[in-house]
Amino acid sequence: MELYLFRHGIAEVGNPGRADSERELTEDGRKKTAAVVKTAARAGAMPSLILSSPYARALQTARIAADEFGYKGHVVQIEALIPHHSPETVWKELREYRDEGAILLAGHEPLLGNLVAYLLATPALRIEMKKSAMVRVDVDGARPTPHGVLRWMITPKLAG
């Protein structure tokens, strides 16, 4: 299974009285997100399923990815991708979709950086997931614990 871990783009600054989950992407965040997706598509990325945190900025990131990839399915919101969850929680949820060939996960830091390390079976590894960065990790979804292979990372500067 190909996993594309995609951190949301640049979002609005939080305001008192407004939930963090409601923050939306800025115009710059949308542009950089689209540029990364276009680069990923040129590298052969084509998700068969898109999963997203229910937070507004992650959902917008997932929908930009869906549009740029020409994805025809629905973006599925899963609670496992909200910022405070663990990589183990995400892996448990992903195993429910093990028949999918390629899954894009739109989410947040520090969860996604920690998830990359977990998928690579190197929990001490520190991965800096910049906003709008996408990482591809290939894993066997049938295994109870992952032992993935890092294929690439695209940042907005590389997609630039």
C-alpha positions in Angstrom: 0.0 0.0 0.0 1.3 3.5 -0.9 0.7 6.0 1.8 0.9 9.8 1.0 1.1 11.7 4.3 0.1 15.3 3.5 0.4 18.1 6.1 -2.1 20.9 5.7 -1.1 24.1 4.1 -0.5 27.5 5.7 -3.6 28.4 7.8 -5.1 31.5 9.3 -3.8 32.7 12.6 -6.0 31.5 15.5 -8.3 34.1 17.0 -9.7 34.1 20.6 -13.2 32.7 20.7 -12.8 30.7 17.5 -12.0 27.0 17.6 -8.6 25.9 16.3 -10.4 23.3 14.2 -12.1 26.1 12.2 -9.0 27.7 10.9 -8.9 27.8 7.1 -6.0 27.8 4.6 -4.7 31.1 3.4 -4.4 31.9 -0.3 -0.7 31.2 -0.1 -1.4 27.9 1.7 -3.8 26.9 -1.1 -1.2 27.7 -3.8 1.6 25.8 -2.1 -0.7 22.9 -1.5 -1.7 22.7 -5.1 1.9 23.0 -6.3 3.0 20.0 -4.1 0.1 17.9 -5.4 1.0 18.7 -9.0 4.6 17.6 -8.3 3.4 14.5 -6.6 1.2 13.6 -9.6 4.2 14.0 -11.9 6.1 11.6 -9.6 3.3 9.0 -10.2 1.1 9.6 -7.1 -2.6 8.7 -7.6 -4.5 7.9 -4.5 -7.4 5.5 -4.6 -8.7 6.8 -1.3 -8.3 10.2 0.5 -8.6 10.3 4.3 -8.6 13.6 6.2 -8.7 15.1 9.7 -12.0 16.8 10.2 -10.3 20.1 10.9 -11.1 22.8 8.2 -7.5 23.3 7.1 -6.9 19.6 6.6 -10.2 19.1 4.8 -9.3 22.0 2.4 -5.9 20.4 1.8 -7.5 17.1 1.0 -10.0 18.7 -1.3 -7.3 20.5 -3.2 -5.5 17.2 -3.5 -8.7 15.5 -4.8 -9.2 18.3 -7.4 -5.6 18.2 -8.6 -5.4 14.4 -8.8 -8.8 14.2 -10.5 -9.9 11.9 -7.6 -13.6 10.9 -8.1 -14.3 9.5 -4.7 -15.3 11.2 -1.5 -12.9 12.6 1.1 -13.4 10.5 4.2 -13.0 12.3 7.5 -11.5 10.2 10.3 -10.9 11.3 13.9 -7.6 9.4 14.0 -6.0 12.2 12.0 -6.7 15.0 14.5 -3.5 16.4 16.0 -3.5 14.7 19.4 -4.0 11.2 18.3 -1.1 8.6 18.1 0.5 6.9 15.1 -0.8 3.6 16.5 -4.3 4.9 16.3 -3.9 5.9 12.7 -2.3 2.6 11.8 -5.2 0.7 13.4 -7.6 2.8 11.3 -5.5 2.4 8.1 -5.6 -1.4 8.4 -9.3 -1.2 7.8 -8.5 0.1 4.3 -5.7 -2.4 3.6 -7.3 -3.4 0.2 -6.7 0.1 -1.1 -3.6 0.5 -3.3 -2.8 4.1 -2.4 -4.1 6.3 0.4 -3.6 10.0 1.0 -3.8 11.2 4.6 -4.3 14.9 5.2 -3.5 15.9 8.7 -1.3 17.8 11.1 2.0 18.0 13.0 3.3 16.6 15.1 1.1 13.5 14.3 2.3 13.1 10.7 6.0 13.4 11.5 5.6 10.9 14.2 3.5 8.7 11.9 6.3 8.6 9.3 8.8 7.5 11.9 6.3 4.8 13.2 5.6 3.5 9.7 9.4 3.2 9.1 9.7 1.3 12.4 12.1 3.9 13.7 10.2 5.8 16.4 13.2 7.8 17.5 13.5 9.3 14.0 12.5 13.0 13.8 10.8 14.1 10.6 10.1 17.7 10.0 6.9 18.0 8.0 6.7 21.5 6.7 3.3 22.9 5.9 2.0 21.5 2.6 4.8 18.8 2.7 3.9 15.3 1.4 5.8 12.1 2.2 5.3 8.8 0.4 5.8 5.6 2.5 5.1 2.1 1.2 3.8 -0.4 3.7 2.2 -3.9 3.9 -1.2 -3.1 5.3 -1.8 -6.7 6.4 1.0 -6.5 9.1 0.0 -5.8 12.7 2.9 -3.3 12.9 4.3 -1.5 10.0 7.7 -1.8 8.4 7.6 0.7 5.7 9.9 2.1 3.0 10.4 5.8 2.5 10.1 6.7 -1.2 10.1 10.5 -1.2 9.2 13.8 0.4 8.0 16.9 -1.5 8.1 20.3 0.2 6.7 23.5 -1.2 10.3 24.7 -2.0 10.9 21.6 -4.1 7.5 22.0 -5.9 8.1 25.8 -6.3 
